[in-house]
Amino acid sequence: MSFNFVDFVKTRLVLLILCCFAYTHAHAATVNYEVQIEAPDNLKTLLEKNLDIVRWRGNALIDGDQFQRLYLAVPEQVKTLVATEGYYEPGVDIQLNQITQNNSLESLVVLLRVTQGPAVLVGKVDLVLQGFAGDVDKGVTCPRPVWSLKEGALFRQADWEAAKSNLLRQVVMTCYPRAQWVETAATVDTDTRQAQLKMVLDSGSVVTFGALQIEGLQRYPASMITNLNPIKAGTPYSEVALLDLQGKLQDTGYFSSVDVSANLDSTGTVVPIIIKLQENKRKKASVGVGYSTNTGNRTQLTYDDLYVPYLGVKLKTGVTLETKRQTARGELLFPVTASGYQDSLGTAFERNAIEGEVTHLSTLTAKRAWGTSPSEYSVMLEYLSELKNVAGVGKTQTQSLPLTYSKTVRNIDSLLFPTKGTVWNAQIGGTVWGLSDQSFLRASSKVTHYYPLGKQDTVIVRAEAGVVAAKDRVGIPSTYLFRAGGDQSVRGYAYQELGVQEGDATVGGRYLATASTEYQHWWAPRWGTAIFYDVGNAADRVADLNLKSGYGLGARWKSPVGPINMDVAYGRAVKTFRLHFSLGLSF
């Protein structure tokens, strides 16, 4: 047994100081002390949060004997804590100093100096995957898991636990939900400074999906659920597939709660899919008021019926009264078919008074939509009857029957608050030959790209372009022409202020081009600021696309329903400042 003279002297010194302290404070049992830690940043926080001598500081129950036990336990506690960060031979130096006042001992200061020492790295990784051959017998392909803690990496306890959890998670999410660890061991050799890892994982049998078991469905037919279910009986278990089905059912609006799971408590290899539902109230009416810097004051009334008897369709109606626009609409949405199609029929009546142009528009639409994230598609046949009154020109009446195909792709990290990725929409369509006052072909595209710069900064680049091919603009409904300006277009200008001058009004043109660059900085979790530059215009000829610019500053707030943006922009062409306010994203 070895004897460390230095440690012996230090211990006796501590006892002597404590005796002096207790003697000078005979009527006060509590030991007052401070702890000062000098250590690398990655270790200092760990020690401050976990050392007993730090956590008990200031407690009135700490007397001399208890303080002595805390003090003497520090070196071993430091070694144990630092080992979790991959350093098994730290340097530990602890001193106890006195603070006196008027020759009287007032308190103690514990000075702890820690050096991390040499690091222990991951050595040989011995991973044994038992099973995992059952998928061959089942005729399905299951992905192999990937071990994340590679040879040569720093051996941290947190990384070791995370790697085990991550590997098991990969396995249980697909094909093998009953997989479990048989053995996990990490042997640290302080001489070679390596950690040898040994793991044995048993996959168990491949689990496949069986039939649906639906609970809580009262008002709607079961086909409403089965048509949305892409999971075929006999396909291997997938947690992602269950979550995808749950999301689809939640998005229908028919249910207030949806829970989709598989019965893994059963002993068989075929498990049923259990869907537990709670239906929403069938009818819903709402009233809302608001304000938009584009269209002014707003009052909105809506009435929805989730299941019209005998028809089996969803009814959505609404009336919106704004300063510049008034709309009444109704829509019938049919349940999603087994092929994934959502069909709808709609009608709307709309009045717009914008930049000297007043339009009364009546529409009848038939639409088919399909696809799931990230790609969504639709095709729409629309009949429009428009009465247009242009200041200084007069009234015109037009009828049109255009057919439009649309595709939207969303590859972003968040639908509410994206910071990375791209959203893209493209439309192409035209009138059915001989059934419109003016034949035309229309194409447009809009793309928004989010580029992160670190954790707090994002650059947003947006561009939009459109063209209407026709022998003349006359006879084309104004909603199929292009104008620019406003919150989601070129800031610094009024809503749809940029376009073609006709009489005393601004009307839509056959060409559109806009672009925007915005830099956002989030200085708090929900609050941010932005600086932006926008350009764009609409015209009847490409040569007349004299791009107008606007730039300014904005404030951003992440509300529970989406981003709220408030911008102050200067329009160079009109030489004036304008306030813009918007909620949510333009897609």
C-alpha positions as CSV (number, residue, x, y, z in Angstrom):
1,M,0.0,0.0,0.0
2,S,1.5,3.3,-1.1
3,F,1.6,6.4,1.0
4,N,1.1,9.9,-0.6
5,F,2.8,12.4,1.8
6,V,1.4,15.4,-0.1
7,D,-2.2,14.2,0.1
8,F,-1.7,13.4,3.8
9,V,-0.5,17.0,4.6
10,K,-3.3,18.5,2.6
11,T,-5.9,16.5,4.5
12,R,-4.4,17.4,7.9
13,L,-4.4,21.1,6.8
14,V,-8.0,20.9,5.9
15,L,-8.9,19.4,9.3
16,L,-6.8,22.1,11.1
17,I,-8.6,24.9,9.2
18,L,-12.0,23.4,10.0
19,C,-11.1,23.2,13.7
20,C,-10.1,26.8,13.7
21,F,-13.3,27.8,11.8
22,A,-15.5,25.8,14.3
23,Y,-13.7,27.4,17.2
24,T,-14.1,31.0,16.0
25,H,-17.8,30.3,15.2
26,A,-18.8,28.3,18.2
27,H,-22.4,29.5,18.1
28,A,-22.8,29.2,14.4
29,A,-22.8,25.6,13.1
30,T,-23.2,26.5,9.5
31,V,-20.0,26.6,7.4
32,N,-19.9,29.4,4.9
33,Y,-17.8,28.7,1.8
34,E,-17.3,29.6,-1.8
35,V,-16.2,27.3,-4.7
36,Q,-14.0,28.6,-7.5
37,I,-13.4,26.2,-10.4
38,E,-10.6,26.6,-13.0
39,A,-11.1,24.2,-15.9
40,P,-11.6,24.0,-19.6
41,D,-15.0,25.3,-20.7
42,N,-16.3,21.9,-21.7
43,L,-15.6,20.6,-18.2
44,K,-16.3,23.7,-16.0
45,T,-20.0,23.7,-16.7
46,L,-20.2,20.0,-16.0
47,L,-18.5,20.4,-12.6
48,E,-20.5,23.4,-11.6
49,K,-23.7,21.6,-12.2
50,N,-22.9,18.2,-10.7
51,L,-20.3,18.5,-7.9
52,D,-21.9,18.0,-4.5
53,I,-19.8,20.7,-2.9
54,V,-21.2,23.2,-5.3
55,R,-24.8,22.1,-5.1
56,W,-24.8,22.2,-1.3
57,R,-23.2,25.6,-1.0
58,G,-25.3,28.0,1.0
59,N,-27.3,25.3,2.7
60,A,-27.9,26.0,6.4
61,L,-27.5,22.4,7.3
62,I,-23.8,22.2,6.2
63,D,-21.7,22.1,9.4
64,G,-18.0,21.4,9.8
65,D,-18.2,17.6,9.6
66,Q,-20.5,17.6,6.6
67,F,-18.3,20.2,4.8
68,Q,-15.3,17.9,5.5
69,R,-17.0,15.0,3.8
70,L,-17.9,17.1,0.8
71,Y,-14.4,18.4,0.5
72,L,-12.7,15.1,0.7
73,A,-15.1,13.6,-1.9
74,V,-14.3,16.2,-4.6
75,P,-11.3,14.5,-6.3
76,E,-13.1,11.2,-6.9
77,Q,-16.3,13.0,-8.0
78,V,-14.2,15.1,-10.5
79,K,-12.6,12.0,-12.0
80,T,-16.0,10.3,-12.3
81,L,-17.6,13.3,-14.0
82,V,-14.7,14.1,-16.3
83,A,-14.6,10.4,-17.4
84,T,-18.1,10.9,-18.9
85,E,-16.5,13.4,-21.3
86,G,-13.8,11.0,-22.4
87,Y,-10.9,12.0,-20.1
88,Y,-10.0,9.3,-17.6
89,E,-6.8,10.7,-16.1
90,P,-7.6,14.4,-15.3
91,G,-5.3,16.5,-13.3
92,V,-7.0,17.6,-10.0
93,D,-5.7,20.1,-7.6
94,I,-7.8,21.3,-4.7
95,Q,-7.0,24.0,-2.1
96,L,-8.8,25.4,0.9
97,N,-8.2,29.1,1.6
98,Q,-9.4,31.3,4.5
99,I,-11.0,34.7,4.3
100,T,-10.4,36.7,7.5
101,Q,-11.7,40.1,8.7
102,N,-10.2,41.8,11.7
103,N,-8.1,38.7,12.4
104,S,-11.3,36.7,12.5
105,L,-12.0,33.8,10.2
106,E,-15.2,34.7,8.2
107,S,-15.5,32.0,5.5
108,L,-13.6,29.4,3.4
109,V,-12.8,29.4,-0.3
110,V,-12.4,26.1,-2.2
111,L,-10.2,26.5,-5.2
112,L,-10.4,23.6,-7.6
113,R,-8.1,23.4,-10.6
114,V,-8.8,20.7,-13.2
115,T,-6.9,19.8,-16.4
116,Q,-8.6,17.3,-18.7
117,G,-5.5,15.1,-19.4
118,P,-5.2,12.7,-22.4
119,A,-8.4,11.7,-24.2
120,V,-9.8,8.2,-24.5
121,L,-10.8,7.4,-28.1
122,V,-13.1,4.7,-29.5
123,G,-11.1,1.6,-30.4
124,K,-12.4,-1.6,-31.9
125,V,-16.2,-1.6,-32.5
126,D,-17.6,-5.1,-32.4
127,L,-21.3,-4.9,-33.4
128,V,-23.2,-8.2,-33.8
129,L,-26.6,-8.1,-35.5
130,Q,-28.5,-11.3,-34.7
131,G,-31.4,-12.1,-36.9
132,F,-31.9,-9.6,-39.8
133,A,-32.2,-12.5,-42.2
134,G,-35.9,-13.0,-41.8
135,D,-36.6,-10.3,-44.3
136,V,-35.2,-12.6,-47.0
137,D,-37.6,-15.3,-46.1
138,K,-40.5,-12.8,-46.1
139,G,-39.5,-11.5,-49.5
140,V,-39.1,-7.9,-48.3
141,T,-36.2,-5.5,-48.1
142,C,-35.4,-3.9,-44.7
143,P,-32.7,-1.2,-44.3
144,R,-29.6,-2.1,-42.3
145,P,-28.8,0.2,-39.3
146,V,-25.8,2.4,-39.3
147,W,-23.6,2.8,-36.2
148,S,-22.7,6.4,-35.5
149,L,-19.9,6.3,-32.9
150,K,-16.9,5.5,-35.2
151,E,-13.5,4.3,-34.4
152,G,-11.1,7.1,-33.4
153,A,-13.9,9.4,-32.1
154,L,-13.7,10.8,-28.5
155,F,-15.4,8.4,-26.2
156,R,-18.0,10.4,-24.3
157,Q,-20.7,8.7,-22.2
158,A,-23.4,10.9,-23.8
159,D,-22.3,9.9,-27.3
160,W,-22.1,6.2,-26.4
161,E,-25.7,6.2,-25.0
162,A,-26.9,8.3,-28.0
163,A,-25.3,5.9,-30.5
164,K,-27.0,2.9,-28.9
165,S,-30.3,4.6,-28.8
166,N,-30.0,5.8,-32.4
167,L,-29.1,2.3,-33.7
168,L,-32.0,0.7,-31.9
169,R,-34.3,3.4,-33.1
170,Q,-33.3,2.8,-36.7
171,V,-34.2,-0.9,-36.3
172,V,-37.5,-0.6,-34.4
173,M,-38.8,2.0,-36.8
174,T,-38.7,-0.4,-39.8
175,C,-39.4,-4.1,-40.0
176,Y,-38.2,-5.1,-36.5
177,P,-40.3,-3.2,-33.9
178,R,-39.5,-5.8,-31.3
179,A,-35.7,-5.6,-31.6
180,Q,-33.7,-5.3,-28.3
181,W,-30.1,-5.2,-27.1
182,V,-28.7,-8.5,-25.8
183,E,-25.4,-7.0,-24.7
184,T,-23.7,-3.6,-24.6
185,A,-20.3,-3.1,-23.1
186,A,-17.6,-0.5,-23.2
187,T,-14.2,-1.5,-21.8
188,V,-11.8,1.4,-21.2
189,D,-8.0,0.7,-21.3
190,T,-6.3,3.6,-19.7
191,D,-2.9,2.4,-20.9
192,T,-3.8,2.5,-24.6
193,R,-6.4,5.2,-23.9
194,Q,-9.0,3.3,-26.0
195,A,-12.5,2.1,-25.4
196,Q,-13.4,-1.3,-26.8
197,L,-17.1,-1.5,-27.7
198,K,-19.0,-4.8,-27.8
199,M,-22.7,-4.8,-28.7
200,V,-25.2,-7.6,-29.6
201,L,-28.6,-6.6,-31.0
202,D,-31.3,-9.2,-31.7
203,S,-33.7,-8.0,-34.3
204,G,-36.4,-10.5,-33.7
205,S,-38.8,-11.6,-36.5
206,V,-39.9,-9.3,-39.3
207,V,-43.3,-7.8,-38.5
208,T,-45.8,-7.0,-41.3
209,F,-49.0,-5.0,-41.3
210,G,-52.4,-6.7,-41.2
211,A,-55.9,-5.3,-41.5
212,L,-57.3,-2.0,-40.3
213,Q,-59.2,-1.8,-37.0
214,I,-61.1,1.5,-36.9
215,E,-62.5,2.8,-33.6
216,G,-64.7,5.9,-33.1
217,L,-66.1,6.2,-36.6
218,Q,-69.8,7.0,-36.4
219,R,-70.8,9.5,-39.0
220,Y,-68.6,8.7,-42.0
221,P,-68.2,5.6,-44.1
222,A,-65.1,3.4,-43.6
223,S,-64.1,4.1,-47.2
224,M,-63.2,7.6,-46.1
225,I,-60.4,6.0,-44.1
226,T,-59.4,3.1,-46.4
227,N,-59.1,5.5,-49.4
228,L,-56.5,7.5,-47.5
229,N,-54.5,4.4,-46.4
230,P,-51.5,3.6,-48.6
231,I,-50.4,0.7,-46.4
232,K,-51.1,-2.6,-47.9
233,A,-51.5,-5.8,-45.9
234,G,-48.3,-7.8,-45.9
235,T,-46.0,-4.8,-46.1
236,P,-43.2,-4.6,-43.5
237,Y,-43.8,-2.6,-40.3
238,S,-42.9,1.1,-40.7
239,E,-43.4,3.8,-38.0
240,V,-43.0,6.5,-40.7
241,A,-45.9,4.9,-42.6
242,L,-48.1,5.0,-39.5
243,L,-47.3,8.7,-38.8
244,D,-47.9,9.5,-42.5
245,L,-51.4,7.9,-42.3
246,Q,-52.1,9.7,-39.1
247,G,-51.2,13.1,-40.7
248,K,-53.4,12.4,-43.7
249,L,-56.4,11.7,-41.4
250,Q,-55.7,14.8,-39.3
251,D,-55.5,17.0,-42.4
252,T,-59.0,16.0,-43.6
253,G,-60.6,18.2,-40.9
254,Y,-63.1,15.5,-40.1
255,F,-61.5,14.5,-36.8
256,S,-60.5,16.4,-33.6
257,S,-58.1,13.6,-32.6
258,V,-56.4,10.8,-34.5
259,D,-54.2,8.1,-33.1
260,V,-52.7,5.5,-35.5
261,S,-50.6,2.6,-34.1
262,A,-49.9,-1.1,-34.5
263,N,-50.7,-3.7,-31.9
264,L,-47.2,-4.9,-31.0
265,D,-48.4,-6.6,-27.8
266,S,-49.6,-9.5,-29.9
267,T,-47.2,-12.4,-30.3
268,G,-47.6,-12.9,-34.0
269,T,-45.6,-11.5,-36.8
270,V,-48.7,-9.9,-38.5
271,V,-50.0,-6.9,-36.5
272,P,-53.3,-5.0,-37.2
273,I,-53.2,-1.2,-37.7
274,I,-55.4,0.4,-35.0
275,I,-57.0,3.7,-35.8
276,K,-58.7,5.6,-32.9
277,L,-60.7,8.6,-34.0
278,Q,-62.8,11.3,-32.4
279,E,-65.0,13.1,-34.8
280,N,-65.3,16.9,-35.0
281,K,-68.7,18.6,-34.7
282,R,-70.4,18.4,-38.1
283,K,-71.3,22.1,-38.4
284,K,-69.2,25.1,-37.7
285,A,-69.8,28.8,-38.1
286,S,-67.3,31.6,-37.4
287,V,-67.0,35.4,-37.6
288,G,-63.7,37.3,-37.9
289,V,-62.4,40.8,-38.3
290,G,-59.0,42.0,-39.5
291,Y,-57.0,44.4,-41.5
292,S,-54.7,44.0,-44.5
293,T,-52.4,46.7,-45.8
294,N,-53.2,45.2,-49.3
295,T,-57.0,45.2,-49.2
296,G,-58.0,47.2,-46.1
297,N,-60.5,46.4,-43.3
298,R,-61.9,42.9,-43.3
299,T,-65.0,41.1,-41.9
300,Q,-65.3,37.4,-42.6
301,L,-68.2,35.0,-42.1
302,T,-67.8,31.3,-42.7
303,Y,-70.1,28.3,-42.4
304,D,-68.9,24.7,-42.9
305,D,-70.7,21.4,-42.9
306,L,-68.4,18.4,-42.8
307,Y,-70.9,15.9,-44.1
308,V,-73.9,16.9,-46.1
309,P,-76.5,14.1,-45.7
310,Y,-77.3,12.0,-48.8
311,L,-74.5,13.7,-50.8
312,G,-71.7,12.6,-48.5
313,V,-69.6,15.7,-49.3
314,K,-68.1,18.5,-47.3
315,L,-69.6,22.0,-47.7
316,K,-67.5,25.1,-47.2
317,T,-69.0,28.6,-47.6
318,G,-67.8,32.1,-46.7
319,V,-68.4,35.8,-47.2
320,T,-65.5,38.2,-47.0
321,L,-66.0,42.0,-46.9
322,E,-62.9,44.1,-47.4
323,T,-62.4,47.7,-48.4
324,K,-61.1,46.9,-51.9
325,R,-62.6,43.4,-52.3
326,Q,-65.8,41.6,-51.5
327,T,-66.3,37.9,-52.0
328,A,-68.9,35.2,-51.5
329,R,-68.0,31.6,-52.2
330,G,-69.2,28.1,-51.8
331,E,-67.5,24.7,-52.4
332,L,-68.4,21.1,-52.3
333,L,-65.5,18.7,-51.6
334,F,-65.9,15.0,-52.3
335,P,-64.1,12.4,-50.2
336,V,-60.7,11.3,-51.4
337,T,-60.9,8.4,-53.8
338,A,-59.0,5.1,-53.5
339,S,-56.7,6.5,-56.2
340,G,-55.9,9.5,-54.0
341,Y,-57.9,12.1,-55.9
342,Q,-59.8,15.0,-54.1
343,D,-62.5,16.4,-56.4
344,S,-64.4,19.6,-55.7
345,L,-67.0,21.9,-57.2
346,G,-67.2,25.6,-56.4
347,T,-68.8,28.9,-57.2
348,A,-67.8,32.4,-56.2
349,F,-68.9,36.0,-56.7
350,E,-66.2,38.7,-56.3
351,R,-66.0,42.5,-56.6
352,N,-62.7,44.2,-56.8
353,A,-61.9,48.0,-56.8
354,I,-58.2,48.4,-57.3
355,E,-56.2,51.2,-58.9
356,G,-59.2,52.6,-60.8
357,E,-60.4,49.3,-62.1
358,V,-63.7,47.8,-60.8
359,T,-64.5,44.2,-61.7
360,H,-67.5,42.0,-60.9
361,L,-66.5,38.4,-61.4
362,S,-68.7,35.2,-61.3
363,T,-67.0,31.8,-61.4
364,L,-67.9,28.1,-61.5
365,T,-65.1,25.6,-61.0
366,A,-64.5,21.9,-61.1
367,K,-61.2,20.8,-59.6
368,R,-59.2,17.7,-59.1
369,A,-56.2,17.6,-56.7
370,W,-53.8,14.8,-55.8
371,G,-50.4,14.1,-54.4
372,T,-48.8,14.4,-51.0
373,S,-45.9,16.4,-49.6
374,P,-43.5,17.3,-51.0
375,S,-45.3,17.4,-54.4
376,E,-49.0,18.3,-54.9
377,Y,-50.9,18.6,-58.2
378,S,-54.2,19.9,-59.4
379,V,-56.2,20.5,-62.6
380,M,-59.1,23.0,-62.7
381,L,-61.7,23.8,-65.3
382,E,-63.2,27.2,-64.6
383,Y,-66.0,29.3,-66.2
384,L,-65.7,33.0,-65.6
385,S,-68.0,35.9,-66.4
386,E,-66.5,39.3,-65.7
387,L,-67.9,42.8,-65.9
388,K,-65.1,45.3,-65.9
389,N,-65.3,49.1,-65.5
390,V,-62.0,50.9,-66.2
391,A,-61.9,54.6,-65.1
392,G,-61.7,56.8,-68.2
393,V,-62.4,53.9,-70.6
394,G,-65.8,52.3,-69.8
395,K,-67.3,48.9,-69.2
396,T,-66.6,45.6,-70.9
397,Q,-68.2,42.1,-70.5
398,T,-66.1,39.0,-71.0
399,Q,-66.6,35.2,-70.7
400,S,-63.9,32.6,-70.5
401,L,-63.5,28.9,-70.0
402,P,-59.8,28.2,-69.1
403,L,-58.3,24.9,-68.0
404,T,-55.3,25.1,-65.7
405,Y,-52.7,22.6,-64.5
406,S,-50.7,23.4,-61.3
407,K,-47.8,21.7,-59.4
408,T,-46.4,22.7,-56.1
409,V,-43.2,21.3,-54.5
410,R,-42.3,22.0,-50.9
411,N,-38.8,20.8,-49.8
412,I,-38.5,22.8,-46.7
413,D,-37.5,22.0,-43.1
414,S,-40.7,23.5,-41.6
415,L,-44.1,24.4,-43.1
416,L,-44.7,27.2,-40.5
417,F,-41.2,28.6,-40.0
418,P,-38.9,27.5,-42.9
419,T,-35.2,28.3,-42.7
420,K,-33.9,25.8,-45.3
421,G,-35.1,24.5,-48.6
422,T,-37.2,25.5,-51.6
423,V,-40.9,26.0,-52.4
424,W,-41.9,26.1,-56.0
425,N,-45.1,26.5,-57.9
426,A,-45.8,26.4,-61.6
427,Q,-49.1,26.8,-63.5
428,I,-49.9,26.4,-67.2
429,G,-53.3,26.6,-68.8
430,G,-55.4,28.2,-71.5
431,T,-58.9,28.6,-72.8
432,V,-60.9,25.8,-74.3
433,W,-60.9,26.5,-78.0
434,G,-64.0,28.4,-79.3
435,L,-65.7,28.7,-75.8
436,S,-64.2,32.0,-74.8
437,D,-64.3,35.6,-75.9
438,Q,-60.5,35.6,-76.2
439,S,-58.3,32.6,-76.6
440,F,-55.1,32.6,-74.6
441,L,-52.3,30.4,-73.1
442,R,-51.1,31.3,-69.7
443,A,-48.0,30.1,-67.8
444,S,-46.5,31.3,-64.5
445,S,-44.0,30.2,-61.9
446,K,-42.9,31.3,-58.5
447,V,-40.0,30.0,-56.4
448,T,-38.8,30.8,-52.9
449,H,-35.5,29.6,-51.5
450,Y,-34.5,29.6,-47.9
451,Y,-30.7,29.6,-47.2
452,P,-29.6,29.4,-43.5
453,L,-26.5,31.3,-42.3
454,G,-25.8,29.7,-38.9
455,K,-28.5,29.3,-36.3
456,Q,-29.9,32.8,-36.2
457,D,-29.7,34.1,-39.8
458,T,-31.6,33.2,-43.0
459,V,-31.5,34.6,-46.5
460,I,-34.7,34.4,-48.5
461,V,-34.6,34.7,-52.2
462,R,-37.9,34.9,-54.1
463,A,-38.7,35.2,-57.9
464,E,-41.9,35.1,-59.9
465,A,-42.5,35.3,-63.7
466,G,-45.6,35.0,-65.9
467,V,-46.7,35.3,-69.5
468,V,-50.1,35.3,-71.3
469,A,-49.8,34.4,-74.9
470,A,-52.7,36.0,-76.9
471,K,-53.3,38.3,-79.8
472,D,-54.7,40.9,-77.5
473,R,-55.3,41.6,-73.8
474,V,-58.9,42.6,-74.5
475,G,-61.3,39.8,-73.6
476,I,-59.0,38.1,-71.1
477,P,-60.4,38.1,-67.5
478,S,-58.4,40.4,-65.2
479,T,-57.7,37.6,-62.8
480,Y,-55.7,35.8,-65.5
481,L,-53.5,38.9,-66.2
482,F,-50.6,40.1,-64.1
483,R,-50.0,43.0,-61.7
484,A,-47.3,43.6,-59.1
485,G,-47.0,45.5,-55.8
486,G,-47.9,44.8,-52.2
487,D,-47.0,42.7,-49.2
488,Q,-46.1,39.5,-51.1
489,S,-44.9,41.2,-54.3
490,V,-42.9,44.4,-54.5
491,R,-42.9,46.2,-51.2
492,G,-42.9,50.0,-51.2
493,Y,-45.9,50.1,-53.6
494,A,-49.6,49.7,-53.1
495,Y,-51.4,46.4,-53.7
496,Q,-51.3,45.7,-57.5
497,E,-50.2,49.3,-58.2
498,L,-47.7,48.2,-60.8
499,G,-49.2,47.2,-64.2
500,V,-50.4,48.7,-67.5
501,Q,-51.9,52.2,-67.6
502,E,-55.3,52.3,-69.3
503,G,-57.4,55.4,-69.1
504,D,-57.2,56.6,-65.5
505,A,-56.6,53.2,-64.1
506,T,-53.9,50.5,-63.7
507,V,-54.9,47.2,-65.2
508,G,-53.2,43.8,-65.6
509,G,-50.6,43.0,-68.2
510,R,-49.5,40.0,-70.2
511,Y,-46.0,39.7,-68.7
512,L,-44.8,39.7,-65.1
513,A,-41.3,39.6,-63.5
514,T,-40.6,40.1,-59.8
515,A,-37.7,39.2,-57.5
516,S,-36.8,39.7,-53.9
517,T,-33.8,39.2,-51.5
518,E,-34.4,39.3,-47.8
519,Y,-31.9,38.8,-44.9
520,Q,-33.4,37.8,-41.5
521,H,-31.7,37.8,-38.1
522,W,-33.4,36.2,-35.1
523,W,-32.1,37.8,-32.0
524,A,-34.6,36.0,-29.8
525,P,-36.4,32.6,-30.2
526,R,-39.5,34.3,-31.6
527,W,-38.3,37.8,-32.5
528,G,-36.3,38.8,-35.5
529,T,-35.5,41.7,-37.9
530,A,-35.2,41.8,-41.7
531,I,-33.7,43.9,-44.4
532,F,-34.9,43.4,-48.0
533,Y,-34.8,44.6,-51.6
534,D,-37.6,44.0,-54.1
535,V,-37.9,44.6,-57.8
536,G,-40.7,43.9,-60.3
537,N,-43.4,45.1,-62.7
538,A,-46.1,43.9,-65.1
539,A,-46.5,45.0,-68.7
540,D,-48.1,44.1,-72.1
541,R,-44.7,43.8,-73.8
542,V,-41.4,42.4,-72.5
543,A,-39.7,45.6,-73.6
544,D,-42.0,47.6,-71.3
545,L,-41.0,45.7,-68.2
546,N,-39.4,48.6,-66.5
547,L,-38.6,47.0,-63.2
548,K,-39.5,49.2,-60.1
549,S,-37.6,48.7,-56.9
550,G,-38.4,49.0,-53.2
551,Y,-36.3,48.3,-50.1
552,G,-36.6,48.6,-46.4
553,L,-36.6,47.1,-42.9
554,G,-39.0,44.8,-41.1
555,A,-39.8,43.1,-37.9
556,R,-40.6,39.4,-37.6
557,W,-42.6,37.5,-34.9
558,K,-43.1,33.7,-34.8
559,S,-46.8,33.5,-33.7
560,P,-48.5,30.2,-33.0
561,V,-50.2,30.3,-36.4
562,G,-47.2,31.4,-38.5
563,P,-44.8,34.3,-39.0
564,I,-46.2,37.8,-38.6
565,N,-44.3,40.3,-40.8
566,M,-44.3,44.1,-40.4
567,D,-42.2,46.0,-43.0
568,V,-41.5,49.7,-43.7
569,A,-40.5,49.9,-47.4
570,Y,-39.5,52.8,-49.7
571,G,-40.7,52.7,-53.3
572,R,-38.1,54.4,-55.4
573,A,-40.5,55.0,-58.4
574,V,-43.2,56.7,-56.2
575,K,-40.7,58.2,-53.7
576,T,-42.7,57.4,-50.7
577,F,-42.6,55.0,-47.7
578,R,-45.3,52.4,-47.2
579,L,-46.2,50.1,-44.2
580,H,-46.8,46.4,-45.1
581,F,-48.3,43.9,-42.7
582,S,-48.7,40.2,-43.5
583,L,-49.4,36.9,-41.7
584,G,-48.0,33.5,-42.9
585,L,-46.2,32.5,-46.1
586,S,-47.3,33.3,-49.6
587,F,-47.4,29.5,-50.5
